[in-house]
């Protein structure tokens, strides 16, 4: 125990001495660096930057709005006394622009919704799908966009089973560069 305390006391005096020696060495190195700078250090050559040509794709940008008509439906089991019920609405559509040249393939539109239901009460709800679609002009891919909309669905509960149906439009837009 006495040896440990003695070692701790001795090291407390040794640390400042070691730090002072390190500072002295740092000072010597700094003096040498100052002398080299004053004498004129050799020029450092940096490599020349490589110049590259940037090709800008020329063409026109066209703003295109697309839309499609979709019918959505979903069915779910409802608790006897009602409550929060989950529905997975789905349907298919093809979206296109007003000219009919920019179009998608058949797209599945789906939306997961939770609705609070009461037994025997008419159900009315707005579903807001948001789906990514790939678009083509004359068979050539021109880009992707999201289509969305408000689809009104409704129905009556039949005992503990509920089916909701509705239809409406989904719309989206994108810029096409030719």
C-alpha positions in Angstrom: 0.0 0.0 0.0 2.8 2.4 0.9 4.6 1.5 -2.4 1.4 2.4 -4.4 1.0 5.7 -2.7 4.7 6.5 -3.2 4.4 5.6 -6.9 1.4 7.9 -7.3 3.2 10.8 -5.6 6.3 10.3 -7.7 4.3 10.1 -11.0 2.6 13.4 -10.1 6.0 15.1 -10.1 7.2 13.2 -13.2 4.3 14.2 -15.6 5.1 17.9 -15.7 8.7 17.1 -16.4 7.8 14.9 -19.3 5.4 17.5 -20.7 8.1 20.2 -20.5 10.5 17.9 -22.4 7.8 17.4 -25.1 7.2 21.1 -25.4 10.9 21.8 -25.8 11.1 19.2 -28.7 8.1 20.9 -30.3 9.7 24.3 -30.0 12.9 23.0 -31.7 10.9 21.5 -34.6 9.0 24.8 -35.0 12.3 26.7 -35.1 13.6 24.4 -37.8 10.4 24.8 -39.9 10.6 28.6 -39.6 14.2 28.6 -40.8 13.3 26.5 -43.8 10.4 28.8 -44.7 12.7 31.9 -44.4 15.3 30.2 -46.6 12.7 29.6 -49.2 11.0 26.2 -49.5 11.0 24.5 -52.9 8.0 25.3 -55.1 5.3 22.7 -55.1 3.7 22.0 -58.4 0.0 21.1 -58.3 -1.4 19.0 -61.2 -3.4 21.0 -63.7 -7.2 20.3 -63.6 -8.5 18.1 -66.4 -11.0 20.0 -68.6 -13.9 18.0 -69.9 -16.6 19.0 -72.3 -20.1 19.0 -70.9 -22.7 17.9 -73.4 -26.1 19.5 -72.8 -28.9 17.5 -74.3 -30.9 19.8 -76.4 -34.6 19.3 -76.7 -37.9 20.6 -75.6 -39.5 19.9 -72.2 -43.2 19.1 -72.4 -45.5 19.2 -69.4 -47.9 16.3 -69.5 -50.9 15.7 -67.2 -52.3 12.1 -67.1 -55.4 10.7 -65.5 -57.4 7.5 -65.3 -60.7 6.3 -64.0 -60.7 3.6 -61.3 -63.3 1.6 -59.4 -62.2 0.6 -55.9 -63.7 -2.0 -53.6 -62.9 -3.7 -50.3 -64.5 -6.0 -47.9 -63.9 -6.6 -44.2 -65.3 -8.3 -41.1 -66.7 -5.9 -38.5 -67.0 -6.6 -34.8 -70.6 -7.1 -33.5 -70.7 -3.8 -31.7 -68.7 -1.9 -34.4 -65.3 -0.3 -34.0 -62.1 0.4 -36.0 -62.1 -1.8 -39.1 -59.2 -2.2 -41.6 -59.9 -2.2 -45.4 -57.5 -2.9 -48.3 -59.1 -1.1 -51.3 -57.9 -2.1 -54.8 -58.7 -1.7 -58.4 -57.1 -1.3 -61.9 -56.8 1.6 -64.3 -54.8 2.8 -67.3 -53.7 6.4 -67.1 -53.1 8.5 -70.2 -52.8 12.1 -71.3 -55.5 14.0 -73.3 -53.9 13.0 -76.7 -53.8 9.3 -75.8 -50.2 9.0 -76.8 -48.7 9.1 -73.3 -50.1 6.1 -71.5 -49.3 3.5 -68.8 -49.9 -0.2 -68.8 -52.7 -1.5 -66.5 -51.9 -0.2 -63.0 -53.1 -1.7 -59.8 -54.3 1.1 -57.5 -54.5 0.1 -53.8 -54.9 1.9 -50.5 -55.0 0.6 -47.0 -57.6 2.4 -44.8 -58.9 2.2 -41.3 -62.5 3.3 -40.8 -64.6 3.5 -37.6 -67.9 1.6 -38.1 -71.1 1.3 -36.2 -73.5 -1.6 -36.7 -76.4 -0.9 -39.1 -75.0 2.6 -40.0 -74.4 3.7 -43.6 -70.6 4.0 -44.3 -69.2 6.8 -46.4 -65.4 7.4 -46.7 -62.9 9.1 -49.0 -59.9 6.9 -50.1 -56.8 8.8 -51.2 -54.5 6.4 -53.2 -51.0 7.5 -54.2 -49.3 5.1 -56.7 -46.2 5.3 -58.9 -46.8 4.6 -62.6 -44.4 4.2 -65.5 -45.4 6.1 -68.6 -44.8 5.4 -72.3 -45.1 7.5 -75.5 -45.6 5.4 -78.6 -44.2 2.4 -76.8 -41.1 4.2 -75.5 -40.5 4.8 -71.8 -40.7 8.5 -71.0 -40.7 8.6 -67.2 -42.5 7.8 -64.0 -44.8 9.8 -61.8 -47.2 9.4 -58.9 -51.0 9.5 -59.5 -53.4 10.2 -56.7 -57.0 11.3 -56.1 -59.9 11.2 -53.8 -62.2 8.2 -54.4 -65.5 8.2 -52.5 -66.5 4.8 -51.3 -69.7 3.8 -49.4 -71.9 0.8 -48.4 -74.1 -0.7 -45.7 -72.9 -3.3 -43.2 -74.5 -6.7 -43.6 -74.5 -8.4 -40.2 -70.7 -8.5 -39.4 -69.5 -8.2 -43.0 -69.0 -4.9 -44.8 -68.3 -4.2 -48.5 -67.5 -0.7 -49.7 -67.3 0.3 -53.3 -66.7 3.6 -55.2 -65.0 5.1 -58.2 -63.3 8.2 -59.3 -60.3 9.7 -61.1 -56.6 9.6 -60.3 -54.3 12.2 -61.7 -50.6 13.0 -62.0 -48.1 15.0 -64.1 -44.6 15.0 -65.4 -42.1 16.8 -67.7 -41.0 14.8 -70.7 -37.7 15.9 -72.4 -37.5 15.0 -76.1 
